[in-house]
Amino acid sequence: MAKLPCPCGLDAAYADCCGSLHEGRTAAATAEQLMRSRYSAFVVRDAAYLLRTWSAATRPRDLDLEDDIEWTGLEILGSTGGSAFHAEGTVEFRANYIAEGEPGHQQEDSRFLRENGAWVYARPV
């Protein structure tokens, strides 16, 4: 049985990469790893994971994921901080998609923080 590649773009199987974060078997060690896992959560439509990894200060009450968007790739454009030695960091990314048959992208420079020792998404920079 072939292992599904991880949507985050790393050369790893989904189950061993972002899937292990989505299932709670591992935790993100860096802000970039959390960013990649959150992108993959959009791909696999895991709203619960997205909410769990969102800062308590900025987290919405619920999250409705759009049915008509197909996420097609993630590009990491840059980052600051966000390592095991930092309490915050930023990750700039471009997430590519197809909506209503038309290609598009979402580009954002995101801020990540540690809350209770875990990396969480805070907001755009």
N, C-alpha and C positions, 0 to 999 in steps of 0.2 A: 504494500500500500504506500503510495507516494505521500510525502509530507507536504502540506500546503506552505508556500513561501509566506514570510511575514509581510504584511502590507506596508510596514514602516520603511522598507527599502534596504534593510540590512540583510546580509547573506545568511539567513537562518530560517528555520521552520517556525511558523506562527506559534505552535505549541511550546517551543523552547525559548521564544523571544517574547513578544508582547502578550501572547496567550497566557504565559505564566504570571504576568502582572495582572491581567484581567481577572484571572482566577484566584489571585491573592497568594499564590505559591511563592512569589518573590516580590520585592519592592524596588522601585526605581532608585538607582544609586546616584543618578545625576539628573539635572534639569532636562538635558537633551533626551535622555532615556524616557523620562516622563512625557515629554513632548511627542516623541515617536509613538509611545503607547497610547496616548490620547488620540493621535491621528488614526491609529489602527482601530481604536474603539469606535470612531466615526465610521470607518469602513465596515466593521462587523456589527454596527448598530448596538453598541453596548452603552446605553445611556446611564445605567447604574454606575459603571466604572467612571464615566466622565464626571458625574456628580460627586462620587467618592474622592476624586482627585482634584477637586475644585476647592479653593480657599473658602473657609467658613464665612469670611467677611464679604465675599463677592458671589458666592454660589447662588444660583437661582433655585427656586422651590422645586421646579421640575424642568424637564428638558424634552422637547419634542423634536425628534430627528426627521428630517425631510425624506420622504420615500423616493422622490424623483431625482436625487443626486447620486451619481456613481463616482466615488473618489478613485482617482487613477494614478496618483503618485505623490510622494512627498520629497521636497528638496529642503535641506537645512542650509541656510544662507550664512549663518554666523551665530556666535554665542559669546556671552561674557559670564564669568563666574560659573555657578551651577555645579561645581564638582563636590566631591565628598567633603571638601574642606571649606565650603561656602554655606552661608545661610540663605542666599538668594542668588538669582541668575536670570539671564535673559536668553531666549532662543528666537532667532528670526527664521521664519520658514515660509515656504510657498507650497500650498496644498492644491494640487490640480484635480479637476473634476469635469464631469459631463453632466449638464442639466438641460433637459428638453432637447437633447441631441446636439447641443452646442458646448464646445470646450470652454473652460474658464479656470480661474484660480482664485484662491484666497491667500493673501500675503499679510503676515502679521509679525511684529516683534513682541513676543509674549514675556511677561514677567512671572517668574516662579519663586516660591518661598518654601521654607521648611516650616511645617506646623506639626508639633508633637513628634519631631524627628523625621517626618516624611515629606518628600517633595510634593507640592500642590501647585496648580495653576492659579495665579492671582488675577491677572488682567492684561490687556494690551499695554505696552509701554507708552 
